Amino acid sequence: MLEGELQTALCRAFSILLPDLFAEGYRIESREAVLLGRRMDLLLGSGDGRTCIIELKAGAPPMPQVRDQILDYRECWTLSYPTQPTPRLIVIGNKIPDHTKDELSNFGIESRAIAIEDVLSALERTYAGDPITTGLKLIPDDLAKVRHLLSDHAAVAVSNGLQFQPPWSHEKLFLALVTLRQEKHKALWMKNIYVQLYAQRANCAVLYGLKAEPTRRAPLHLNPRRGSWNKSIFSQIAPAIEYISTDNKGPRRDRHNFDHYRIKDWDGFATALGF
């Protein structure tokens, strides 16, 4: 079964093939909706403002491509509509292997398997119904468009074949924190991207990416003067890092000064962070 055939079948027999979503109030708003140049297979909406994005794949969804693809849709939505709820994400294929289901679930992505037999049974029980809008153009505000176009998406892209295992490197650990742990990172449209080592507010422990030129020699910035500082984690990573310098942001701004460290043992640093 082709993706287009599965898409058409879902549009025609949505309430039968996805009865739980139908019961929760979701309805198909568009097939092939376009947002920031991305074309989403199915866009669902509910009367109370919830949104669901569905990605369809013939057969078994290829990983990690489909995972990264639908996560990119979510990022585009968040950039475009920052005040709206985060959309629900679902990947649908004719079959979903257990390892694929588990990996998607780790990133907050639901998955469903709809076999050809299920499609045939649903189509035999329904009729063409009202046509579904195709190619709905979603229009975010201009600032979201500008920021999307300025964003360095390559800074957090995982290359094919990259394995998150020893020997660890700057690139591997930075991307592992972003993709595996989904730790908060600096907005991609800004300069010198960093990722938090753990959840914190305000920032007190961040690792800068490879492209952050001013921090290449000492990419780890720590600030034990902030309230969200985790002394236990520092004790774990201390043997793998080396102090280089400290900011000097002027009088009465001591709490904003970060200590800069280089990583002298990437494997030890990764192990200390739980990788």
Contacts in CASP RR format, 6 or more apart in sequence:
PFRMAT RR
TARGET T0000
AUTHOR 0000-0000-0000
METHOD contacts of the structure
MODEL  1
MLEGELQTALCRAFSILLPDLFAEGYRIESREAVLLGRRMDLLLGSGDGR
TCIIELKAGAPPMPQVRDQILDYRECWTLSYPTQPTPRLIVIGNKIPDHT
KDELSNFGIESRAIAIEDVLSALERTYAGDPITTGLKLIPDDLAKVRHLL
SDHAAVAVSNGLQFQPPWSHEKLFLALVTLRQEKHKALWMKNIYVQLYAQ
RANCAVLYGLKAEPTRRAPLHLNPRRGSWNKSIFSQIAPAIEYISTDNKG
PRRDRHNFDHYRIKDWDGFATALGF
1 58 0 8 1.000
1 59 0 8 1.000
1 94 0 8 1.000
1 116 0 8 1.000
1 119 0 8 1.000
2 58 0 8 1.000
3 41 0 8 1.000
3 56 0 8 1.000
3 57 0 8 1.000
3 58 0 8 1.000
4 56 0 8 1.000
5 119 0 8 1.000
6 56 0 8 1.000
6 58 0 8 1.000
6 92 0 8 1.000
6 93 0 8 1.000
6 94 0 8 1.000
6 114 0 8 1.000
6 119 0 8 1.000
7 31 0 8 1.000
7 41 0 8 1.000
7 42 0 8 1.000
7 56 0 8 1.000
9 17 0 8 1.000
9 119 0 8 1.000
9 122 0 8 1.000
9 123 0 8 1.000
10 17 0 8 1.000
10 18 0 8 1.000
10 28 0 8 1.000
10 42 0 8 1.000
10 54 0 8 1.000
10 56 0 8 1.000
10 92 0 8 1.000
10 114 0 8 1.000
11 28 0 8 1.000
11 31 0 8 1.000
11 42 0 8 1.000
11 132 0 8 1.000
12 123 0 8 1.000
12 126 0 8 1.000
12 127 0 8 1.000
12 128 0 8 1.000
12 129 0 8 1.000
13 119 0 8 1.000
13 122 0 8 1.000
13 123 0 8 1.000
13 125 0 8 1.000
13 126 0 8 1.000
14 21 0 8 1.000
14 22 0 8 1.000
14 27 0 8 1.000
14 28 0 8 1.000
15 22 0 8 1.000
16 122 0 8 1.000
16 125 0 8 1.000
16 126 0 8 1.000
17 114 0 8 1.000
17 118 0 8 1.000
17 119 0 8 1.000
17 122 0 8 1.000
18 26 0 8 1.000
18 112 0 8 1.000
21 44 0 8 1.000
21 52 0 8 1.000
24 46 0 8 1.000
25 46 0 8 1.000
25 47 0 8 1.000
26 44 0 8 1.000
26 45 0 8 1.000
26 46 0 8 1.000
26 50 0 8 1.000
26 52 0 8 1.000
27 44 0 8 1.000
27 45 0 8 1.000
27 46 0 8 1.000
28 42 0 8 1.000
28 43 0 8 1.000
28 44 0 8 1.000
28 45 0 8 1.000
28 132 0 8 1.000
29 43 0 8 1.000
29 44 0 8 1.000
29 45 0 8 1.000
29 133 0 8 1.000
29 136 0 8 1.000
30 42 0 8 1.000
30 43 0 8 1.000
30 132 0 8 1.000
30 133 0 8 1.000
30 134 0 8 1.000
30 135 0 8 1.000
30 136 0 8 1.000
31 41 0 8 1.000
31 42 0 8 1.000
31 43 0 8 1.000
31 132 0 8 1.000
31 133 0 8 1.000
31 134 0 8 1.000
31 135 0 8 1.000
32 39 0 8 1.000
32 40 0 8 1.000
32 41 0 8 1.000
32 134 0 8 1.000
32 135 0 8 1.000
32 136 0 8 1.000
33 39 0 8 1.000
33 40 0 8 1.000
33 42 0 8 1.000
33 43 0 8 1.000
33 135 0 8 1.000
33 136 0 8 1.000
33 137 0 8 1.000
33 138 0 8 1.000
34 40 0 8 1.000
34 135 0 8 1.000
34 136 0 8 1.000
34 137 0 8 1.000
34 138 0 8 1.000
35 73 0 8 1.000
35 76 0 8 1.000
35 77 0 8 1.000
35 80 0 8 1.000
35 138 0 8 1.000
35 140 0 8 1.000
36 76 0 8 1.000
36 79 0 8 1.000
36 80 0 8 1.000
36 140 0 8 1.000
36 144 0 8 1.000
36 145 0 8 1.000
36 148 0 8 1.000
37 76 0 8 1.000
38 72 0 8 1.000
38 73 0 8 1.000
38 76 0 8 1.000
39 135 0 8 1.000
40 53 0 8 1.000
40 54 0 8 1.000
40 55 0 8 1.000
40 73 0 8 1.000
41 54 0 8 1.000
41 55 0 8 1.000
41 56 0 8 1.000
42 53 0 8 1.000
42 54 0 8 1.000
42 56 0 8 1.000
43 51 0 8 1.000
43 52 0 8 1.000
43 53 0 8 1.000
43 54 0 8 1.000
43 136 0 8 1.000
43 138 0 8 1.000
44 51 0 8 1.000
44 52 0 8 1.000
44 53 0 8 1.000
44 54 0 8 1.000
45 51 0 8 1.000
45 52 0 8 1.000
46 52 0 8 1.000
49 84 0 8 1.000
49 85 0 8 1.000
50 85 0 8 1.000
50 88 0 8 1.000
51 77 0 8 1.000
51 84 0 8 1.000
51 85 0 8 1.000
51 87 0 8 1.000
51 88 0 8 1.000
52 87 0 8 1.000
52 88 0 8 1.000
52 89 0 8 1.000
52 90 0 8 1.000
53 70 0 8 1.000
53 73 0 8 1.000
53 74 0 8 1.000
53 77 0 8 1.000
53 87 0 8 1.000
53 88 0 8 1.000
53 89 0 8 1.000
53 90 0 8 1.000
54 90 0 8 1.000
54 91 0 8 1.000
54 92 0 8 1.000
55 61 0 8 1.000
55 66 0 8 1.000
55 69 0 8 1.000
55 70 0 8 1.000
55 73 0 8 1.000
55 89 0 8 1.000
55 90 0 8 1.000
55 91 0 8 1.000
55 92 0 8 1.000
56 91 0 8 1.000
56 92 0 8 1.000
56 93 0 8 1.000
57 66 0 8 1.000
57 91 0 8 1.000
57 92 0 8 1.000
57 93 0 8 1.000
58 93 0 8 1.000
58 94 0 8 1.000
59 93 0 8 1.000
59 94 0 8 1.000
59 95 0 8 1.000
60 93 0 8 1.000
60 94 0 8 1.000
60 95 0 8 1.000
60 96 0 8 1.000
60 97 0 8 1.000
60 100 0 8 1.000
61 91 0 8 1.000
61 93 0 8 1.000
61 96 0 8 1.000
61 100 0 8 1.000
61 111 0 8 1.000
63 99 0 8 1.000
63 100 0 8 1.000
63 103 0 8 1.000
64 103 0 8 1.000
64 158 0 8 1.000
66 91 0 8 1.000
67 91 0 8 1.000
67 103 0 8 1.000
67 104 0 8 1.000
67 107 0 8 1.000
67 109 0 8 1.000
68 157 0 8 1.000
68 158 0 8 1.000
70 89 0 8 1.000
70 91 0 8 1.000
70 109 0 8 1.000
71 89 0 8 1.000
71 107 0 8 1.000
71 109 0 8 1.000
72 153 0 8 1.000
73 87 0 8 1.000
73 89 0 8 1.000
74 86 0 8 1.000
74 87 0 8 1.000
74 89 0 8 1.000
76 148 0 8 1.000
77 84 0 8 1.000
77 86 0 8 1.000
77 87 0 8 1.000
78 86 0 8 1.000
79 140 0 8 1.000
79 144 0 8 1.000
79 147 0 8 1.000
79 148 0 8 1.000
79 151 0 8 1.000
80 138 0 8 1.000
80 140 0 8 1.000
80 141 0 8 1.000
80 144 0 8 1.000
80 145 0 8 1.000
80 148 0 8 1.000
81 140 0 8 1.000
81 144 0 8 1.000
82 144 0 8 1.000
88 110 0 8 1.000
89 108 0 8 1.000
89 109 0 8 1.000
89 110 0 8 1.000
90 109 0 8 1.000
90 110 0 8 1.000
90 111 0 8 1.000
90 112 0 8 1.000
91 104 0 8 1.000
91 109 0 8 1.000
91 110 0 8 1.000
91 111 0 8 1.000
91 112 0 8 1.000
92 111 0 8 1.000
92 112 0 8 1.000
92 113 0 8 1.000
92 114 0 8 1.000
93 111 0 8 1.000
93 112 0 8 1.000
93 113 0 8 1.000
93 114 0 8 1.000
94 113 0 8 1.000
94 114 0 8 1.000
94 115 0 8 1.000
94 116 0 8 1.000
95 113 0 8 1.000
95 115 0 8 1.000
96 111 0 8 1.000
96 112 0 8 1.000
96 113 0 8 1.000
100 111 0 8 1.000
101 111 0 8 1.000
104 110 0 8 1.000
104 111 0 8 1.000
105 111 0 8 1.000
107 182 0 8 1.000
140 148 0 8 1.000
146 189 0 8 1.000
147 187 0 8 1.000
147 189 0 8 1.000
148 189 0 8 1.000
150 189 0 8 1.000
151 187 0 8 1.000
151 188 0 8 1.000
151 189 0 8 1.000
152 188 0 8 1.000
152 189 0 8 1.000
152 193 0 8 1.000
152 211 0 8 1.000
153 188 0 8 1.000
155 188 0 8 1.000
155 193 0 8 1.000
155 209 0 8 1.000
155 211 0 8 1.000
156 175 0 8 1.000
156 178 0 8 1.000
156 179 0 8 1.000
156 185 0 8 1.000
156 188 0 8 1.000
156 193 0 8 1.000
158 175 0 8 1.000
158 179 0 8 1.000
162 171 0 8 1.000
162 172 0 8 1.000
162 175 0 8 1.000
164 172 0 8 1.000
164 175 0 8 1.000
164 176 0 8 1.000
164 180 0 8 1.000
164 275 0 8 1.000
166 267 0 8 1.000
166 270 0 8 1.000
167 266 0 8 1.000
167 267 0 8 1.000
168 266 0 8 1.000
168 267 0 8 1.000
168 268 0 8 1.000
168 269 0 8 1.000
168 270 0 8 1.000
168 275 0 8 1.000
169 266 0 8 1.000
170 209 0 8 1.000
170 210 0 8 1.000
170 219 0 8 1.000
170 263 0 8 1.000
170 266 0 8 1.000
171 210 0 8 1.000
172 266 0 8 1.000
172 270 0 8 1.000
173 207 0 8 1.000
173 266 0 8 1.000
173 269 0 8 1.000
173 270 0 8 1.000
173 273 0 8 1.000
173 275 0 8 1.000
174 195 0 8 1.000
174 207 0 8 1.000
174 208 0 8 1.000
174 209 0 8 1.000
174 210 0 8 1.000
176 270 0 8 1.000
176 275 0 8 1.000
177 183 0 8 1.000
177 185 0 8 1.000
177 195 0 8 1.000
177 196 0 8 1.000
177 197 0 8 1.000
177 207 0 8 1.000
177 273 0 8 1.000
178 185 0 8 1.000
178 195 0 8 1.000
180 275 0 8 1.000
183 195 0 8 1.000
183 196 0 8 1.000
183 197 0 8 1.000
183 198 0 8 1.000
183 199 0 8 1.000
184 195 0 8 1.000
184 196 0 8 1.000
184 199 0 8 1.000
185 193 0 8 1.000
185 194 0 8 1.000
185 195 0 8 1.000
185 196 0 8 1.000
186 192 0 8 1.000
186 193 0 8 1.000
186 194 0 8 1.000
186 195 0 8 1.000
191 212 0 8 1.000
192 208 0 8 1.000
192 209 0 8 1.000
192 211 0 8 1.000
192 212 0 8 1.000
192 213 0 8 1.000
192 214 0 8 1.000
192 215 0 8 1.000
193 208 0 8 1.000
193 209 0 8 1.000
193 211 0 8 1.000
193 212 0 8 1.000
194 206 0 8 1.000
194 207 0 8 1.000
194 208 0 8 1.000
194 209 0 8 1.000
194 212 0 8 1.000
194 215 0 8 1.000
194 221 0 8 1.000
195 206 0 8 1.000
195 207 0 8 1.000
195 209 0 8 1.000
196 203 0 8 1.000
196 205 0 8 1.000
196 206 0 8 1.000
197 205 0 8 1.000
197 206 0 8 1.000
197 207 0 8 1.000
197 233 0 8 1.000
197 273 0 8 1.000
198 205 0 8 1.000
198 230 0 8 1.000
198 233 0 8 1.000
200 226 0 8 1.000
200 228 0 8 1.000
200 230 0 8 1.000
201 228 0 8 1.000
202 226 0 8 1.000
202 227 0 8 1.000
202 228 0 8 1.000
203 223 0 8 1.000
203 226 0 8 1.000
204 222 0 8 1.000
204 223 0 8 1.000
204 224 0 8 1.000
204 225 0 8 1.000
204 226 0 8 1.000
204 227 0 8 1.000
204 228 0 8 1.000
204 229 0 8 1.000
204 230 0 8 1.000
205 220 0 8 1.000
205 221 0 8 1.000
205 222 0 8 1.000
205 223 0 8 1.000
205 229 0 8 1.000
205 230 0 8 1.000
205 233 0 8 1.000
205 234 0 8 1.000
206 220 0 8 1.000
206 221 0 8 1.000
207 219 0 8 1.000
207 220 0 8 1.000
207 221 0 8 1.000
208 215 0 8 1.000
208 216 0 8 1.000
208 219 0 8 1.000
208 220 0 8 1.000
208 221 0 8 1.000
209 215 0 8 1.000
209 219 0 8 1.000
210 216 0 8 1.000
212 219 0 8 1.000
215 221 0 8 1.000
215 260 0 8 1.000
217 244 0 8 1.000
217 262 0 8 1.000
218 244 0 8 1.000
218 245 0 8 1.000
218 260 0 8 1.000
218 261 0 8 1.000
218 262 0 8 1.000
219 262 0 8 1.000
219 263 0 8 1.000
220 241 0 8 1.000
220 260 0 8 1.000
220 261 0 8 1.000
220 262 0 8 1.000
220 263 0 8 1.000
221 258 0 8 1.000
221 259 0 8 1.000
221 260 0 8 1.000
221 261 0 8 1.000
222 234 0 8 1.000
222 258 0 8 1.000
222 259 0 8 1.000
222 261 0 8 1.000
223 229 0 8 1.000
223 255 0 8 1.000
223 256 0 8 1.000
223 257 0 8 1.000
223 258 0 8 1.000
223 259 0 8 1.000
224 231 0 8 1.000
224 234 0 8 1.000
224 259 0 8 1.000
225 254 0 8 1.000
225 255 0 8 1.000
225 257 0 8 1.000
226 255 0 8 1.000
233 272 0 8 1.000
233 273 0 8 1.000
236 272 0 8 1.000
236 273 0 8 1.000
237 269 0 8 1.000
237 272 0 8 1.000
237 273 0 8 1.000
239 265 0 8 1.000
239 268 0 8 1.000
239 272 0 8 1.000
240 263 0 8 1.000
240 264 0 8 1.000
240 265 0 8 1.000
240 266 0 8 1.000
240 268 0 8 1.000
240 269 0 8 1.000
240 272 0 8 1.000
241 261 0 8 1.000
241 262 0 8 1.000
241 263 0 8 1.000
241 264 0 8 1.000
241 269 0 8 1.000
242 261 0 8 1.000
242 262 0 8 1.000
242 263 0 8 1.000
242 264 0 8 1.000
243 259 0 8 1.000
243 260 0 8 1.000
243 261 0 8 1.000
244 260 0 8 1.000
244 261 0 8 1.000
244 262 0 8 1.000
245 259 0 8 1.000
245 260 0 8 1.000
246 257 0 8 1.000
246 258 0 8 1.000
246 259 0 8 1.000
246 260 0 8 1.000
247 256 0 8 1.000
247 257 0 8 1.000
247 258 0 8 1.000
247 259 0 8 1.000
247 260 0 8 1.000
248 257 0 8 1.000
249 256 0 8 1.000
249 257 0 8 1.000
263 269 0 8 1.000
END
